[in-house]
Amino acid sequence: MTCPSMCAIDPGREKFGVAVGTASELAYAAIVPRGEIESALECVASGDYSPLSAWTTEGVAADGLETGIIYLGNGTSHGEYAKLMDEKNILYTIIEERMTTLEARELYWRLHPPSGLLRLIPLSLCVPPRPIDDLAAWAIMKRAVKTMYSSDQDKRIN
């Protein structure tokens, strides 16, 4: 079964995060080594994320995660990613990604609530036990949707 989703990429020098889903639900996420960008972009274009299963962090790397919209964060090395996407004729929208790492921390703790004594420590002081580039990508997606809806509201007011 295919389910139209969005895809967001948090670009980085050594690795990048990929998130697939909607602003309210994360269907799939991965943190992929930079050297695999071309194969990852093929997965994004085809909707078949199973070749990325070795780097899956959330959800299941499945076929049929059709992505209608692709968002690319404007942070580290995004120009290289944009160039590759242009070469492969993959349409994307660049989104401001400032502070998405902090948002990703919050998303991590929402998906994986602390247990035991960790519950007593304020989440702002807790560091997730794994890289969160994938959740930064999801934060980029959430921001894109929020921006889109606030832009629509602005258009209606004027």
DRENTI-998028 format. One record per residue (C-alpha): x, y, z; residue number from 1; residue in one letter; chain. Coordinates in pm, 1 decimal. Layout:
{{X; Y; Z}; NUM; 'a'; 'A'}
...
//
This chain:
{{0.0; 0.0; 0.0}; 1; 'm'; 'A'}
{{137.3; 340.1; -91.1}; 2; 't'; 'A'}
{{84.3; 634.8; 130.4}; 3; 'c'; 'A'}
{{174.1; 982.2; 0.7}; 4; 'p'; 'A'}
{{427.6; 1131.6; 236.3}; 5; 's'; 'A'}
{{690.1; 1398.0; 250.5}; 6; 'm'; 'A'}
{{1062.5; 1347.0; 274.2}; 7; 'c'; 'A'}
{{1313.5; 1575.2; 442.3}; 8; 'a'; 'A'}
{{1690.5; 1566.2; 437.1}; 9; 'i'; 'A'}
{{1918.0; 1718.1; 698.8}; 10; 'd'; 'A'}
{{2247.2; 1754.0; 507.5}; 11; 'p'; 'A'}
{{2584.0; 1712.4; 672.8}; 12; 'g'; 'A'}
{{2951.0; 1669.1; 586.6}; 13; 'r'; 'A'}
{{2993.6; 1313.1; 718.8}; 14; 'e'; 'A'}
{{2634.5; 1190.5; 742.8}; 15; 'k'; 'A'}
{{2283.7; 1308.8; 670.9}; 16; 'f'; 'A'}
{{1941.8; 1247.1; 816.3}; 17; 'g'; 'A'}
{{1642.7; 1130.5; 614.4}; 18; 'v'; 'A'}
{{1286.1; 1141.9; 743.3}; 19; 'a'; 'A'}
{{973.0; 1021.1; 564.8}; 20; 'v'; 'A'}
{{621.0; 1079.0; 687.4}; 21; 'g'; 'A'}
{{397.3; 1371.2; 766.6}; 22; 't'; 'A'}
{{432.6; 1660.3; 1006.8}; 23; 'a'; 'A'}
{{246.5; 1457.2; 1269.7}; 24; 's'; 'A'}
{{374.4; 1104.4; 1201.2}; 25; 'e'; 'A'}
{{720.7; 968.2; 1130.5}; 26; 'l'; 'A'}
{{699.0; 661.9; 904.3}; 27; 'a'; 'A'}
{{1070.1; 607.9; 846.9}; 28; 'y'; 'A'}
{{1401.1; 766.5; 941.3}; 29; 'a'; 'A'}
{{1767.2; 692.5; 880.7}; 30; 'a'; 'A'}
{{2110.4; 841.1; 931.6}; 31; 'i'; 'A'}
{{2313.6; 765.6; 621.1}; 32; 'v'; 'A'}
{{2687.0; 807.4; 557.6}; 33; 'p'; 'A'}
{{2767.4; 1092.7; 316.5}; 34; 'r'; 'A'}
{{2922.6; 845.9; 69.7}; 35; 'g'; 'A'}
{{2579.4; 688.0; 14.0}; 36; 'e'; 'A'}
{{2405.6; 1009.5; -94.8}; 37; 'i'; 'A'}
{{2351.1; 900.2; -454.6}; 38; 'e'; 'A'}
{{2189.0; 569.2; -363.6}; 39; 's'; 'A'}
{{1984.8; 744.1; -93.9}; 40; 'a'; 'A'}
{{1855.9; 996.6; -347.8}; 41; 'l'; 'A'}
{{1754.7; 708.6; -574.2}; 42; 'e'; 'A'}
{{1558.5; 565.0; -280.4}; 43; 'c'; 'A'}
{{1392.1; 901.0; -220.7}; 44; 'v'; 'A'}
{{1300.4; 932.7; -589.3}; 45; 'a'; 'A'}
{{1163.4; 576.6; -611.8}; 46; 's'; 'A'}
{{994.9; 554.4; -271.5}; 47; 'g'; 'A'}
{{1180.2; 230.4; -198.1}; 48; 'd'; 'A'}
{{1378.9; 283.1; 121.4}; 49; 'y'; 'A'}
{{1470.5; -83.1; 173.5}; 50; 's'; 'A'}
{{1829.6; -30.9; 43.2}; 51; 'p'; 'A'}
{{1880.0; 207.5; 338.1}; 52; 'l'; 'A'}
{{1781.0; -52.6; 598.5}; 53; 's'; 'A'}
{{2136.0; -75.4; 738.8}; 54; 'a'; 'A'}
{{2105.2; 284.9; 858.4}; 55; 'w'; 'A'}
{{1744.2; 279.0; 979.7}; 56; 't'; 'A'}
{{1686.8; 452.1; 1313.5}; 57; 't'; 'A'}
{{1306.8; 475.2; 1327.9}; 58; 'e'; 'A'}
{{1032.1; 284.1; 1149.5}; 59; 'g'; 'A'}
{{1086.4; 21.9; 881.3}; 60; 'v'; 'A'}
{{1278.4; 72.5; 555.7}; 61; 'a'; 'A'}
{{1004.4; -31.2; 318.8}; 62; 'a'; 'A'}
{{902.8; -2.4; -41.2}; 63; 'd'; 'A'}
{{598.1; 209.3; -116.9}; 64; 'g'; 'A'}
{{675.0; 514.6; 97.1}; 65; 'l'; 'A'}
{{587.4; 742.8; -191.2}; 66; 'e'; 'A'}
{{720.0; 1093.3; -135.1}; 67; 't'; 'A'}
{{537.4; 1378.2; -300.8}; 68; 'g'; 'A'}
{{738.5; 1665.2; -155.5}; 69; 'i'; 'A'}
{{1107.6; 1670.7; -65.1}; 70; 'i'; 'A'}
{{1252.8; 1928.4; 171.5}; 71; 'y'; 'A'}
{{1623.9; 1997.3; 200.9}; 72; 'l'; 'A'}
{{1766.5; 2179.7; 501.0}; 73; 'g'; 'A'}
{{1982.9; 2479.6; 416.3}; 74; 'n'; 'A'}
{{2262.0; 2391.9; 658.6}; 75; 'g'; 'A'}
{{2602.7; 2234.3; 622.6}; 76; 't'; 'A'}
{{2689.2; 2124.3; 267.8}; 77; 's'; 'A'}
{{2334.8; 2170.9; 138.9}; 78; 'h'; 'A'}
{{2471.1; 2310.4; -187.0}; 79; 'g'; 'A'}
{{2636.9; 1977.3; -271.0}; 80; 'e'; 'A'}
{{2314.1; 1791.3; -198.4}; 81; 'y'; 'A'}
{{2111.4; 2039.0; -405.5}; 82; 'a'; 'A'}
{{2351.1; 1999.1; -698.3}; 83; 'k'; 'A'}
{{2315.4; 1620.4; -690.3}; 84; 'l'; 'A'}
{{1937.0; 1649.2; -668.7}; 85; 'm'; 'A'}
{{1936.8; 1887.7; -965.1}; 86; 'd'; 'A'}
{{2151.5; 1644.1; -1165.7}; 87; 'e'; 'A'}
{{1903.4; 1363.8; -1089.3}; 88; 'k'; 'A'}
{{1602.6; 1589.2; -1167.9}; 89; 'n'; 'A'}
{{1466.3; 1549.5; -815.2}; 90; 'i'; 'A'}
{{1242.2; 1839.4; -719.5}; 91; 'l'; 'A'}
{{1295.4; 1982.4; -372.2}; 92; 'y'; 'A'}
{{1237.8; 2288.9; -160.4}; 93; 't'; 'A'}
{{1507.5; 2439.8; 58.8}; 94; 'i'; 'A'}
{{1398.9; 2506.8; 417.8}; 95; 'i'; 'A'}
{{1568.7; 2705.8; 695.1}; 96; 'e'; 'A'}
{{1711.0; 2456.3; 942.2}; 97; 'e'; 'A'}
{{1846.1; 2678.3; 1218.4}; 98; 'r'; 'A'}
{{1779.4; 2526.4; 1563.7}; 99; 'm'; 'A'}
{{1644.2; 2195.4; 1425.8}; 100; 't'; 'A'}
{{1897.0; 2001.4; 1632.7}; 101; 't'; 'A'}
{{1730.5; 2130.7; 1949.6}; 102; 'l'; 'A'}
{{1390.1; 2045.1; 1805.3}; 103; 'e'; 'A'}
{{1525.2; 1699.6; 1719.7}; 104; 'a'; 'A'}
{{1622.1; 1644.0; 2083.6}; 105; 'r'; 'A'}
{{1264.0; 1716.7; 2188.1}; 106; 'e'; 'A'}
{{1132.8; 1482.3; 1918.7}; 107; 'l'; 'A'}
{{1368.1; 1208.1; 2036.0}; 108; 'y'; 'A'}
{{1239.3; 1226.6; 2393.2}; 109; 'w'; 'A'}
{{878.8; 1235.8; 2270.0}; 110; 'r'; 'A'}
{{937.5; 914.3; 2071.6}; 111; 'l'; 'A'}
{{1150.1; 755.5; 2346.8}; 112; 'h'; 'A'}
{{1037.0; 887.3; 2685.9}; 113; 'p'; 'A'}
{{1304.6; 856.4; 2953.4}; 114; 'p'; 'A'}
{{1267.8; 583.6; 3211.4}; 115; 's'; 'A'}
{{1410.4; 510.7; 3551.8}; 116; 'g'; 'A'}
{{1612.0; 785.0; 3716.7}; 117; 'l'; 'A'}
{{1644.4; 968.0; 3384.6}; 118; 'l'; 'A'}
{{1279.4; 1073.8; 3428.0}; 119; 'r'; 'A'}
{{1388.8; 1296.5; 3716.6}; 120; 'l'; 'A'}
{{1632.5; 1498.6; 3506.8}; 121; 'i'; 'A'}
{{1492.8; 1789.9; 3301.6}; 122; 'p'; 'A'}
{{1486.2; 1684.4; 2935.3}; 123; 'l'; 'A'}
{{1670.4; 2001.7; 2838.4}; 124; 's'; 'A'}
{{1972.5; 1857.9; 3021.5}; 125; 'l'; 'A'}
{{1944.9; 1509.8; 2868.8}; 126; 'c'; 'A'}
{{2140.3; 1414.6; 2558.3}; 127; 'v'; 'A'}
{{1992.7; 1141.7; 2337.4}; 128; 'p'; 'A'}
{{2205.5; 824.8; 2331.9}; 129; 'p'; 'A'}
{{2240.2; 829.5; 1952.3}; 130; 'r'; 'A'}
{{2287.3; 1083.1; 1671.4}; 131; 'p'; 'A'}
{{1963.2; 1261.3; 1586.1}; 132; 'i'; 'A'}
{{2022.3; 1383.3; 1229.0}; 133; 'd'; 'A'}
{{1714.7; 1184.6; 1120.2}; 134; 'd'; 'A'}
{{1495.4; 1365.8; 1368.5}; 135; 'l'; 'A'}
{{1647.8; 1697.5; 1262.1}; 136; 'a'; 'A'}
{{1522.3; 1606.2; 913.2}; 137; 'a'; 'A'}
{{1176.4; 1545.6; 1060.6}; 138; 'w'; 'A'}
{{1199.0; 1885.0; 1233.0}; 139; 'a'; 'A'}
{{1276.5; 2037.9; 891.8}; 140; 'i'; 'A'}
{{964.2; 1869.5; 753.2}; 141; 'm'; 'A'}
{{751.4; 1996.9; 1041.3}; 142; 'k'; 'A'}
{{889.1; 2347.3; 991.0}; 143; 'r'; 'A'}
{{814.9; 2334.4; 617.7}; 144; 'a'; 'A'}
{{453.7; 2239.2; 681.3}; 145; 'v'; 'A'}
{{416.1; 2506.9; 948.3}; 146; 'k'; 'A'}
{{565.1; 2766.3; 712.3}; 147; 't'; 'A'}
{{336.6; 2654.6; 430.9}; 148; 'm'; 'A'}
{{24.3; 2690.8; 645.6}; 149; 'y'; 'A'}
{{129.5; 3024.1; 793.9}; 150; 's'; 'A'}
{{200.3; 3150.1; 438.8}; 151; 's'; 'A'}
{{-149.4; 3039.7; 334.8}; 152; 'd'; 'A'}
{{-294.7; 3231.0; 629.5}; 153; 'q'; 'A'}
{{-99.2; 3542.8; 532.3}; 154; 'd'; 'A'}
{{-233.7; 3519.1; 175.9}; 155; 'k'; 'A'}
{{-593.4; 3497.8; 301.3}; 156; 'r'; 'A'}
{{-553.9; 3802.0; 525.8}; 157; 'i'; 'A'}
{{-416.6; 4023.9; 249.0}; 158; 'n'; 'A'}
//
